[in-house]
Amino acid sequence: AIPQQVPMWAVRTVLQNDGLFDQAQTLINESGDVALKNVWEYGNFADRNSRAISVLAIELGLTEEQVDQMFIDANNLSV
């Protein structure tokens, strides 16, 4: 099952592990979208079907399957 919500820290960690964090950070900073920036900076959770995730996936060139795997990987992280 694909988790529908995961912690933002876990999303960031998976992006770092996959070598996509810096690109995602740049895209968000350059987007001019205040809400997207706030979700990235201050959001507690990422929703699989959110606009923010859709925008990031498109801009990073990720398939739906890759995004699903990122959510699975993020859900499996623990500290």
PyMOL Python script that loads the backbone (N, CA, C, O; Angstrom):
from pymol import cmd

cmd.read_pdbstr("""\
ATOM      1  N   ALA A   1       0.841  -1.197   0.000  1.00  0.00           N
ATOM      2  CA  ALA A   1       0.000   0.000   0.000  1.00  0.00           C
ATOM      3  C   ALA A   1       0.880   1.252   0.000  1.00  0.00           C
ATOM      4  O   ALA A   1       1.922   1.302   0.654  1.00  0.00           O
ATOM      5  N   ILE A   2       0.442   2.233  -0.733  1.00  0.00           N
ATOM      6  CA  ILE A   2       1.162   3.503  -0.809  1.00  0.00           C
ATOM      7  C   ILE A   2       0.659   4.399   0.316  1.00  0.00           C
ATOM      8  O   ILE A   2      -0.540   4.664   0.400  1.00  0.00           O
ATOM      9  N   PRO A   3       1.554   4.869   1.182  1.00  0.00           N
ATOM     10  CA  PRO A   3       1.114   5.790   2.237  1.00  0.00           C
ATOM     11  C   PRO A   3       0.591   7.078   1.602  1.00  0.00           C
ATOM     12  O   PRO A   3       1.172   7.580   0.640  1.00  0.00           O
ATOM     13  N   GLN A   4      -0.477   7.596   2.128  1.00  0.00           N
ATOM     14  CA  GLN A   4      -1.060   8.824   1.586  1.00  0.00           C
ATOM     15  C   GLN A   4      -0.516  10.067   2.268  1.00  0.00           C
ATOM     16  O   GLN A   4      -0.698  11.180   1.774  1.00  0.00           O
ATOM     17  N   GLN A   5       0.151   9.883   3.399  1.00  0.00           N
ATOM     18  CA  GLN A   5       0.727  11.019   4.117  1.00  0.00           C
ATOM     19  C   GLN A   5       1.991  10.543   4.840  1.00  0.00           C
ATOM     20  O   GLN A   5       2.007   9.502   5.497  1.00  0.00           O
ATOM     21  N   VAL A   6       3.048  11.346   4.694  1.00  0.00           N
ATOM     22  CA  VAL A   6       4.314  11.040   5.371  1.00  0.00           C
ATOM     23  C   VAL A   6       4.879  12.336   5.942  1.00  0.00           C
ATOM     24  O   VAL A   6       4.533  13.418   5.468  1.00  0.00           O
ATOM     25  N   PRO A   7       5.738  12.244   6.946  1.00  0.00           N
ATOM     26  CA  PRO A   7       6.339  13.452   7.525  1.00  0.00           C
ATOM     27  C   PRO A   7       7.242  14.164   6.509  1.00  0.00           C
ATOM     28  O   PRO A   7       7.927  13.521   5.713  1.00  0.00           O
ATOM     29  N   MET A   8       7.229  15.488   6.552  1.00  0.00           N
ATOM     30  CA  MET A   8       8.080  16.270   5.647  1.00  0.00           C
ATOM     31  C   MET A   8       9.560  15.972   5.854  1.00  0.00           C
ATOM     32  O   MET A   8      10.322  15.957   4.887  1.00  0.00           O
ATOM     33  N   TRP A   9       9.985  15.733   7.099  1.00  0.00           N
ATOM     34  CA  TRP A   9      11.401  15.428   7.319  1.00  0.00           C
ATOM     35  C   TRP A   9      11.783  14.166   6.556  1.00  0.00           C
ATOM     36  O   TRP A   9      12.903  14.054   6.057  1.00  0.00           O
ATOM     37  N   ALA A  10      10.858  13.216   6.464  1.00  0.00           N
ATOM     38  CA  ALA A  10      11.141  11.969   5.760  1.00  0.00           C
ATOM     39  C   ALA A  10      11.211  12.202   4.248  1.00  0.00           C
ATOM     40  O   ALA A  10      12.037  11.601   3.561  1.00  0.00           O
ATOM     41  N   VAL A  11      10.343  13.072   3.737  1.00  0.00           N
ATOM     42  CA  VAL A  11      10.393  13.412   2.308  1.00  0.00           C
ATOM     43  C   VAL A  11      11.734  14.063   1.984  1.00  0.00           C
ATOM     44  O   VAL A  11      12.381  13.721   0.994  1.00  0.00           O
ATOM     45  N   ARG A  12      12.135  14.991   2.820  1.00  0.00           N
ATOM     46  CA  ARG A  12      13.427  15.648   2.609  1.00  0.00           C
ATOM     47  C   ARG A  12      14.580  14.643   2.657  1.00  0.00           C
ATOM     48  O   ARG A  12      15.503  14.722   1.846  1.00  0.00           O
ATOM     49  N   THR A  13      14.535  13.726   3.575  1.00  0.00           N
ATOM     50  CA  THR A  13      15.591  12.719   3.698  1.00  0.00           C
ATOM     51  C   THR A  13      15.658  11.838   2.458  1.00  0.00           C
ATOM     52  O   THR A  13      16.744  11.558   1.951  1.00  0.00           O
ATOM     53  N   VAL A  14      14.508  11.404   1.972  1.00  0.00           N
ATOM     54  CA  VAL A  14      14.479  10.574   0.764  1.00  0.00           C
ATOM     55  C   VAL A  14      15.009  11.365  -0.426  1.00  0.00           C
ATOM     56  O   VAL A  14      15.770  10.830  -1.232  1.00  0.00           O
ATOM     57  N   LEU A  15      14.617  12.627  -0.544  1.00  0.00           N
ATOM     58  CA  LEU A  15      15.145  13.460  -1.630  1.00  0.00           C
ATOM     59  C   LEU A  15      16.658  13.598  -1.521  1.00  0.00           C
ATOM     60  O   LEU A  15      17.358  13.565  -2.534  1.00  0.00           O
ATOM     61  N   GLN A  16      17.168  13.751  -0.306  1.00  0.00           N
ATOM     62  CA  GLN A  16      18.619  13.826  -0.112  1.00  0.00           C
ATOM     63  C   GLN A  16      19.278  12.508  -0.500  1.00  0.00           C
ATOM     64  O   GLN A  16      20.291  12.504  -1.199  1.00  0.00           O
ATOM     65  N   ASN A  17      18.719  11.405  -0.057  1.00  0.00           N
ATOM     66  CA  ASN A  17      19.271  10.085  -0.372  1.00  0.00           C
ATOM     67  C   ASN A  17      19.281   9.817  -1.874  1.00  0.00           C
ATOM     68  O   ASN A  17      20.172   9.137  -2.383  1.00  0.00           O
ATOM     69  N   ASP A  18      18.286  10.355  -2.581  1.00  0.00           N
ATOM     70  CA  ASP A  18      18.160  10.144  -4.021  1.00  0.00           C
ATOM     71  C   ASP A  18      18.892  11.208  -4.838  1.00  0.00           C
ATOM     72  O   ASP A  18      18.852  11.188  -6.068  1.00  0.00           O
ATOM     73  N   GLY A  19      19.564  12.141  -4.147  1.00  0.00           N
ATOM     74  CA  GLY A  19      20.306  13.175  -4.845  1.00  0.00           C
ATOM     75  C   GLY A  19      19.438  14.241  -5.497  1.00  0.00           C
ATOM     76  O   GLY A  19      19.874  14.905  -6.438  1.00  0.00           O
ATOM     77  N   LEU A  20      18.217  14.411  -5.008  1.00  0.00           N
ATOM     78  CA  LEU A  20      17.278  15.360  -5.609  1.00  0.00           C
ATOM     79  C   LEU A  20      16.967  16.560  -4.717  1.00  0.00           C
ATOM     80  O   LEU A  20      16.238  17.462  -5.128  1.00  0.00           O
ATOM     81  N   PHE A  21      17.506  16.578  -3.519  1.00  0.00           N
ATOM     82  CA  PHE A  21      17.140  17.630  -2.568  1.00  0.00           C
ATOM     83  C   PHE A  21      17.503  19.018  -3.075  1.00  0.00           C
ATOM     84  O   PHE A  21      16.664  19.919  -3.048  1.00  0.00           O
ATOM     85  N   ASP A  22      18.727  19.210  -3.534  1.00  0.00           N
ATOM     86  CA  ASP A  22      19.151  20.537  -3.969  1.00  0.00           C
ATOM     87  C   ASP A  22      18.321  21.032  -5.143  1.00  0.00           C
ATOM     88  O   ASP A  22      17.963  22.208  -5.206  1.00  0.00           O
ATOM     89  N   GLN A  23      18.019  20.139  -6.068  1.00  0.00           N
ATOM     90  CA  GLN A  23      17.193  20.513  -7.217  1.00  0.00           C
ATOM     91  C   GLN A  23      15.784  20.893  -6.755  1.00  0.00           C
ATOM     92  O   GLN A  23      15.216  21.874  -7.235  1.00  0.00           O
ATOM     93  N   ALA A  24      15.228  20.126  -5.833  1.00  0.00           N
ATOM     94  CA  ALA A  24      13.894  20.441  -5.301  1.00  0.00           C
ATOM     95  C   ALA A  24      13.908  21.785  -4.584  1.00  0.00           C
ATOM     96  O   ALA A  24      12.998  22.595  -4.763  1.00  0.00           O
ATOM     97  N   GLN A  25      14.926  22.023  -3.781  1.00  0.00           N
ATOM     98  CA  GLN A  25      15.046  23.288  -3.045  1.00  0.00           C
ATOM     99  C   GLN A  25      15.103  24.466  -4.017  1.00  0.00           C
ATOM    100  O   GLN A  25      14.429  25.475  -3.806  1.00  0.00           O
ATOM    101  N   THR A  26      15.889  24.347  -5.062  1.00  0.00           N
ATOM    102  CA  THR A  26      16.011  25.412  -6.062  1.00  0.00           C
ATOM    103  C   THR A  26      14.680  25.652  -6.769  1.00  0.00           C
ATOM    104  O   THR A  26      14.266  26.798  -6.943  1.00  0.00           O
ATOM    105  N   LEU A  27      14.013  24.584  -7.174  1.00  0.00           N
ATOM    106  CA  LEU A  27      12.727  24.718  -7.848  1.00  0.00           C
ATOM    107  C   LEU A  27      11.710  25.438  -6.972  1.00  0.00           C
ATOM    108  O   LEU A  27      10.980  26.311  -7.441  1.00  0.00           O
ATOM    109  N   ILE A  28      11.670  25.070  -5.713  1.00  0.00           N
ATOM    110  CA  ILE A  28      10.720  25.691  -4.790  1.00  0.00           C
ATOM    111  C   ILE A  28      11.066  27.151  -4.571  1.00  0.00           C
ATOM    112  O   ILE A  28      10.182  28.008  -4.597  1.00  0.00           O
ATOM    113  N   ASN A  29      12.327  27.443  -4.359  1.00  0.00           N
ATOM    114  CA  ASN A  29      12.741  28.838  -4.135  1.00  0.00           C
ATOM    115  C   ASN A  29      12.455  29.721  -5.338  1.00  0.00           C
ATOM    116  O   ASN A  29      12.092  30.887  -5.179  1.00  0.00           O
ATOM    117  N   GLU A  30      12.614  29.180  -6.533  1.00  0.00           N
ATOM    118  CA  GLU A  30      12.426  29.961  -7.746  1.00  0.00           C
ATOM    119  C   GLU A  30      10.988  29.958  -8.247  1.00  0.00           C
ATOM    120  O   GLU A  30      10.676  30.633  -9.228  1.00  0.00           O
ATOM    121  N   SER A  31      10.117  29.213  -7.594  1.00  0.00           N
ATOM    122  CA  SER A  31       8.743  29.072  -8.071  1.00  0.00           C
ATOM    123  C   SER A  31       7.915  30.347  -7.925  1.00  0.00           C
ATOM    124  O   SER A  31       6.992  30.588  -8.704  1.00  0.00           O
ATOM    125  N   GLY A  32       8.248  31.162  -6.923  1.00  0.00           N
ATOM    126  CA  GLY A  32       7.430  32.335  -6.655  1.00  0.00           C
ATOM    127  C   GLY A  32       6.108  31.986  -5.985  1.00  0.00           C
ATOM    128  O   GLY A  32       5.270  32.863  -5.777  1.00  0.00           O
ATOM    129  N   ASP A  33       5.914  30.733  -5.650  1.00  0.00           N
ATOM    130  CA  ASP A  33       4.678  30.256  -5.023  1.00  0.00           C
ATOM    131  C   ASP A  33       4.864  30.270  -3.510  1.00  0.00           C
ATOM    132  O   ASP A  33       5.535  29.406  -2.945  1.00  0.00           O
ATOM    133  N   VAL A  34       4.265  31.254  -2.872  1.00  0.00           N
ATOM    134  CA  VAL A  34       4.429  31.431  -1.428  1.00  0.00           C
ATOM    135  C   VAL A  34       3.899  30.225  -0.656  1.00  0.00           C
ATOM    136  O   VAL A  34       4.533  29.769   0.296  1.00  0.00           O
ATOM    137  N   ALA A  35       2.756  29.713  -1.056  1.00  0.00           N
ATOM    138  CA  ALA A  35       2.178  28.565  -0.349  1.00  0.00           C
ATOM    139  C   ALA A  35       3.086  27.344  -0.463  1.00  0.00           C
ATOM    140  O   ALA A  35       3.284  26.619   0.513  1.00  0.00           O
ATOM    141  N   LEU A  36       3.635  27.118  -1.649  1.00  0.00           N
ATOM    142  CA  LEU A  36       4.541  25.986  -1.839  1.00  0.00           C
ATOM    143  C   LEU A  36       5.784  26.147  -0.972  1.00  0.00           C
ATOM    144  O   LEU A  36       6.239  25.184  -0.354  1.00  0.00           O
ATOM    145  N   LYS A  37       6.326  27.337  -0.925  1.00  0.00           N
ATOM    146  CA  LYS A  37       7.497  27.604  -0.083  1.00  0.00           C
ATOM    147  C   LYS A  37       7.177  27.348   1.385  1.00  0.00           C
ATOM    148  O   LYS A  37       7.981  26.757   2.107  1.00  0.00           O
ATOM    149  N   ASN A  38       6.010  27.788   1.821  1.00  0.00           N
ATOM    150  CA  ASN A  38       5.635  27.605   3.227  1.00  0.00           C
ATOM    151  C   ASN A  38       5.430  26.135   3.573  1.00  0.00           C
ATOM    152  O   ASN A  38       5.818  25.692   4.654  1.00  0.00           O
ATOM    153  N   VAL A  39       4.831  25.387   2.673  1.00  0.00           N
ATOM    154  CA  VAL A  39       4.661  23.946   2.916  1.00  0.00           C
ATOM    155  C   VAL A  39       6.026  23.279   3.024  1.00  0.00           C
ATOM    156  O   VAL A  39       6.254  22.465   3.920  1.00  0.00           O
ATOM    157  N   TRP A  40       6.923  23.619   2.121  1.00  0.00           N
ATOM    158  CA  TRP A  40       8.269  23.044   2.122  1.00  0.00           C
ATOM    159  C   TRP A  40       9.013  23.385   3.405  1.00  0.00           C
ATOM    160  O   TRP A  40       9.660  22.524   4.000  1.00  0.00           O
ATOM    161  N   GLU A  41       8.922  24.635   3.828  1.00  0.00           N
ATOM    162  CA  GLU A  41       9.681  25.108   4.990  1.00  0.00           C
ATOM    163  C   GLU A  41       9.035  24.734   6.324  1.00  0.00           C
ATOM    164  O   GLU A  41       9.731  24.390   7.279  1.00  0.00           O
ATOM    165  N   TYR A  42       7.703  24.804   6.387  1.00  0.00           N
ATOM    166  CA  TYR A  42       7.031  24.697   7.680  1.00  0.00           C
ATOM    167  C   TYR A  42       6.009  23.565   7.786  1.00  0.00           C
ATOM    168  O   TYR A  42       5.480  23.303   8.866  1.00  0.00           O
ATOM    169  N   GLY A  43       5.736  22.902   6.676  1.00  0.00           N
ATOM    170  CA  GLY A  43       4.727  21.844   6.713  1.00  0.00           C
ATOM    171  C   GLY A  43       5.184  20.661   7.548  1.00  0.00           C
ATOM    172  O   GLY A  43       6.371  20.336   7.589  1.00  0.00           O
ATOM    173  N   ASN A  44       4.248  20.032   8.203  1.00  0.00           N
ATOM    174  CA  ASN A  44       4.563  18.862   9.022  1.00  0.00           C
ATOM    175  C   ASN A  44       4.469  17.568   8.234  1.00  0.00           C
ATOM    176  O   ASN A  44       5.203  16.616   8.501  1.00  0.00           O
ATOM    177  N   PHE A  45       3.567  17.531   7.263  1.00  0.00           N
ATOM    178  CA  PHE A  45       3.323  16.315   6.508  1.00  0.00           C
ATOM    179  C   PHE A  45       3.211  16.626   5.029  1.00  0.00           C
ATOM    180  O   PHE A  45       2.862  17.740   4.639  1.00  0.00           O
ATOM    181  N   ALA A  46       3.510  15.636   4.214  1.00  0.00           N
ATOM    182  CA  ALA A  46       3.302  15.719   2.767  1.00  0.00           C
ATOM    183  C   ALA A  46       2.182  14.753   2.406  1.00  0.00           C
ATOM    184  O   ALA A  46       2.209  13.587   2.800  1.00  0.00           O
ATOM    185  N   ASP A  47       1.214  15.231   1.668  1.00  0.00           N
ATOM    186  CA  ASP A  47       0.104  14.404   1.204  1.00  0.00           C
ATOM    187  C   ASP A  47       0.398  13.928  -0.214  1.00  0.00           C
ATOM    188  O   ASP A  47       0.749  14.733  -1.077  1.00  0.00           O
ATOM    189  N   ARG A  48       0.260  12.647  -0.458  1.00  0.00           N
ATOM    190  CA  ARG A  48       0.609  12.049  -1.749  1.00  0.00           C
ATOM    191  C   ARG A  48      -0.099  12.731  -2.912  1.00  0.00           C
ATOM    192  O   ARG A  48       0.489  12.883  -3.982  1.00  0.00           O
ATOM    193  N   ASN A  49      -1.328  13.137  -2.729  1.00  0.00           N
ATOM    194  CA  ASN A  49      -2.111  13.711  -3.828  1.00  0.00           C
ATOM    195  C   ASN A  49      -2.174  15.227  -3.786  1.00  0.00           C
ATOM    196  O   ASN A  49      -3.041  15.825  -4.422  1.00  0.00           O
ATOM    197  N   SER A  50      -1.269  15.857  -3.049  1.00  0.00           N
ATOM    198  CA  SER A  50      -1.290  17.318  -2.949  1.00  0.00           C
ATOM    199  C   SER A  50      -0.720  17.977  -4.194  1.00  0.00           C
ATOM    200  O   SER A  50       0.039  17.365  -4.945  1.00  0.00           O
ATOM    201  N   ARG A  51      -1.090  19.217  -4.399  1.00  0.00           N
ATOM    202  CA  ARG A  51      -0.571  20.004  -5.513  1.00  0.00           C
ATOM    203  C   ARG A  51       0.943  20.159  -5.390  1.00  0.00           C
ATOM    204  O   ARG A  51       1.656  20.108  -6.392  1.00  0.00           O
ATOM    205  N   ALA A  52       1.431  20.348  -4.173  1.00  0.00           N
ATOM    206  CA  ALA A  52       2.871  20.527  -3.958  1.00  0.00           C
ATOM    207  C   ALA A  52       3.659  19.312  -4.447  1.00  0.00           C
ATOM    208  O   ALA A  52       4.686  19.466  -5.108  1.00  0.00           O
ATOM    209  N   ILE A  53       3.194  18.128  -4.132  1.00  0.00           N
ATOM    210  CA  ILE A  53       3.875  16.908  -4.571  1.00  0.00           C
ATOM    211  C   ILE A  53       3.779  16.765  -6.083  1.00  0.00           C
ATOM    212  O   ILE A  53       4.746  16.366  -6.732  1.00  0.00           O
ATOM    213  N   SER A  54       2.624  17.086  -6.646  1.00  0.00           N
ATOM    214  CA  SER A  54       2.460  17.020  -8.104  1.00  0.00           C
ATOM    215  C   SER A  54       3.415  17.966  -8.811  1.00  0.00           C
ATOM    216  O   SER A  54       4.045  17.592  -9.800  1.00  0.00           O
ATOM    217  N   VAL A  55       3.525  19.191  -8.308  1.00  0.00           N
ATOM    218  CA  VAL A  55       4.424  20.183  -8.905  1.00  0.00           C
ATOM    219  C   VAL A  55       5.866  19.700  -8.830  1.00  0.00           C
ATOM    220  O   VAL A  55       6.591  19.745  -9.824  1.00  0.00           O
ATOM    221  N   LEU A  56       6.281  19.241  -7.666  1.00  0.00           N
ATOM    222  CA  LEU A  56       7.647  18.743  -7.509  1.00  0.00           C
ATOM    223  C   LEU A  56       7.928  17.558  -8.438  1.00  0.00           C
ATOM    224  O   LEU A  56       8.983  17.493  -9.069  1.00  0.00           O
ATOM    225  N   ALA A  57       6.992  16.638  -8.513  1.00  0.00           N
ATOM    226  CA  ALA A  57       7.188  15.457  -9.358  1.00  0.00           C
ATOM    227  C   ALA A  57       7.379  15.861 -10.819  1.00  0.00           C
ATOM    228  O   ALA A  57       8.275  15.356 -11.497  1.00  0.00           O
ATOM    229  N   ILE A  58       6.545  16.759 -11.293  1.00  0.00           N
ATOM    230  CA  ILE A  58       6.651  17.211 -12.686  1.00  0.00           C
ATOM    231  C   ILE A  58       7.979  17.905 -12.914  1.00  0.00           C
ATOM    232  O   ILE A  58       8.681  17.610 -13.881  1.00  0.00           O
ATOM    233  N   GLU A  59       8.324  18.821 -12.031  1.00  0.00           N
ATOM    234  CA  GLU A  59       9.551  19.602 -12.201  1.00  0.00           C
ATOM    235  C   GLU A  59      10.820  18.745 -12.072  1.00  0.00           C
ATOM    236  O   GLU A  59      11.840  19.037 -12.696  1.00  0.00           O
ATOM    237  N   LEU A  60      10.744  17.700 -11.265  1.00  0.00           N
ATOM    238  CA  LEU A  60      11.900  16.816 -11.090  1.00  0.00           C
ATOM    239  C   LEU A  60      11.920  15.686 -12.121  1.00  0.00           C
ATOM    240  O   LEU A  60      12.872  14.907 -12.182  1.00  0.00           O
ATOM    241  N   GLY A  61      10.857  15.604 -12.932  1.00  0.00           N
ATOM    242  CA  GLY A  61      10.794  14.565 -13.952  1.00  0.00           C
ATOM    243  C   GLY A  61      10.533  13.183 -13.398  1.00  0.00           C
ATOM    244  O   GLY A  61      10.984  12.189 -13.967  1.00  0.00           O
ATOM    245  N   LEU A  62       9.805  13.106 -12.285  1.00  0.00           N
ATOM    246  CA  LEU A  62       9.528  11.823 -11.643  1.00  0.00           C
ATOM    247  C   LEU A  62       8.224  11.220 -12.166  1.00  0.00           C
ATOM    248  O   LEU A  62       7.253  11.935 -12.414  1.00  0.00           O
ATOM    249  N   THR A  63       8.217   9.911 -12.327  1.00  0.00           N
ATOM    250  CA  THR A  63       6.994   9.203 -12.698  1.00  0.00           C
ATOM    251  C   THR A  63       6.123   9.009 -11.456  1.00  0.00           C
ATOM    252  O   THR A  63       6.574   9.197 -10.326  1.00  0.00           O
ATOM    253  N   GLU A  64       4.879   8.635 -11.688  1.00  0.00           N
ATOM    254  CA  GLU A  64       3.980   8.336 -10.566  1.00  0.00           C
ATOM    255  C   GLU A  64       4.545   7.198  -9.721  1.00  0.00           C
ATOM    256  O   GLU A  64       4.440   7.215  -8.495  1.00  0.00           O
ATOM    257  N   GLU A  65       5.137   6.223 -10.377  1.00  0.00           N
ATOM    258  CA  GLU A  65       5.720   5.080  -9.664  1.00  0.00           C
ATOM    259  C   GLU A  65       6.899   5.517  -8.798  1.00  0.00           C
ATOM    260  O   GLU A  65       7.070   5.019  -7.685  1.00  0.00           O
ATOM    261  N   GLN A  66       7.705   6.436  -9.300  1.00  0.00           N
ATOM    262  CA  GLN A  66       8.832   6.929  -8.515  1.00  0.00           C
ATOM    263  C   GLN A  66       8.349   7.714  -7.295  1.00  0.00           C
ATOM    264  O   GLN A  66       8.926   7.597  -6.214  1.00  0.00           O
ATOM    265  N   VAL A  67       7.308   8.500  -7.462  1.00  0.00           N
ATOM    266  CA  VAL A  67       6.758   9.253  -6.332  1.00  0.00           C
ATOM    267  C   VAL A  67       6.170   8.282  -5.309  1.00  0.00           C
ATOM    268  O   VAL A  67       6.368   8.444  -4.104  1.00  0.00           O
ATOM    269  N   ASP A  68       5.451   7.278  -5.793  1.00  0.00           N
ATOM    270  CA  ASP A  68       4.919   6.255  -4.878  1.00  0.00           C
ATOM    271  C   ASP A  68       6.047   5.616  -4.079  1.00  0.00           C
ATOM    272  O   ASP A  68       5.927   5.435  -2.867  1.00  0.00           O
ATOM    273  N   GLN A  69       7.147   5.274  -4.757  1.00  0.00           N
ATOM    274  CA  GLN A  69       8.281   4.640  -4.073  1.00  0.00           C
ATOM    275  C   GLN A  69       8.894   5.595  -3.050  1.00  0.00           C
ATOM    276  O   GLN A  69       9.305   5.170  -1.971  1.00  0.00           O
ATOM    277  N   MET A  70       8.955   6.882  -3.387  1.00  0.00           N
ATOM    278  CA  MET A  70       9.474   7.860  -2.426  1.00  0.00           C
ATOM    279  C   MET A  70       8.613   7.888  -1.170  1.00  0.00           C
ATOM    280  O   MET A  70       9.133   7.981  -0.059  1.00  0.00           O
ATOM    281  N   PHE A  71       7.294   7.807  -1.346  1.00  0.00           N
ATOM    282  CA  PHE A  71       6.404   7.805  -0.183  1.00  0.00           C
ATOM    283  C   PHE A  71       6.574   6.521   0.627  1.00  0.00           C
ATOM    284  O   PHE A  71       6.539   6.557   1.857  1.00  0.00           O
ATOM    285  N   ILE A  72       6.755   5.406  -0.043  1.00  0.00           N
ATOM    286  CA  ILE A  72       7.014   4.148   0.666  1.00  0.00           C
ATOM    287  C   ILE A  72       8.322   4.257   1.432  1.00  0.00           C
ATOM    288  O   ILE A  72       8.388   3.895   2.607  1.00  0.00           O
ATOM    289  N   ASP A  73       9.372   4.756   0.768  1.00  0.00           N
ATOM    290  CA  ASP A  73      10.670   4.902   1.427  1.00  0.00           C
ATOM    291  C   ASP A  73      10.587   5.860   2.614  1.00  0.00           C
ATOM    292  O   ASP A  73      11.155   5.598   3.674  1.00  0.00           O
ATOM    293  N   ALA A  74       9.876   6.970   2.427  1.00  0.00           N
ATOM    294  CA  ALA A  74       9.727   7.953   3.512  1.00  0.00           C
ATOM    295  C   ALA A  74       8.971   7.346   4.684  1.00  0.00           C
ATOM    296  O   ALA A  74       9.295   7.605   5.843  1.00  0.00           O
ATOM    297  N   ASN A  75       7.978   6.549   4.384  1.00  0.00           N
ATOM    298  CA  ASN A  75       7.181   5.919   5.442  1.00  0.00           C
ATOM    299  C   ASN A  75       7.994   4.908   6.233  1.00  0.00           C
ATOM    300  O   ASN A  75       7.712   4.660   7.405  1.00  0.00           O
ATOM    301  N   ASN A  76       8.998   4.325   5.598  1.00  0.00           N
ATOM    302  CA  ASN A  76       9.817   3.299   6.256  1.00  0.00           C
ATOM    303  C   ASN A  76      10.980   3.856   7.060  1.00  0.00           C
ATOM    304  O   ASN A  76      11.664   3.105   7.755  1.00  0.00           O
ATOM    305  N   LEU A  77      11.214   5.164   6.974  1.00  0.00           N
ATOM    306  CA  LEU A  77      12.307   5.772   7.744  1.00  0.00           C
ATOM    307  C   LEU A  77      11.939   5.896   9.219  1.00  0.00           C
ATOM    308  O   LEU A  77      10.782   6.121   9.574  1.00  0.00           O
ATOM    309  N   SER A  78      12.931   5.746  10.049  1.00  0.00           N
ATOM    310  CA  SER A  78      12.717   5.998  11.474  1.00  0.00           C
ATOM    311  C   SER A  78      14.031   6.542  12.057  1.00  0.00           C
ATOM    312  O   SER A  78      15.118   6.266  11.549  1.00  0.00           O
ATOM    313  N   VAL A  79      13.899   7.299  13.106  1.00  0.00           N
ATOM    314  CA  VAL A  79      15.061   7.842  13.792  1.00  0.00           C
ATOM    315  C   VAL A  79      15.009   7.494  15.256  1.00  0.00           C
ATOM    316  O   VAL A  79      15.908   7.865  16.011  1.00  0.00           O
TER     317      VAL A  79
END
""", "prot")
cmd.dss("prot")
cmd.show_as("cartoon", "prot")
cmd.util.cbc("prot")
cmd.orient("prot")
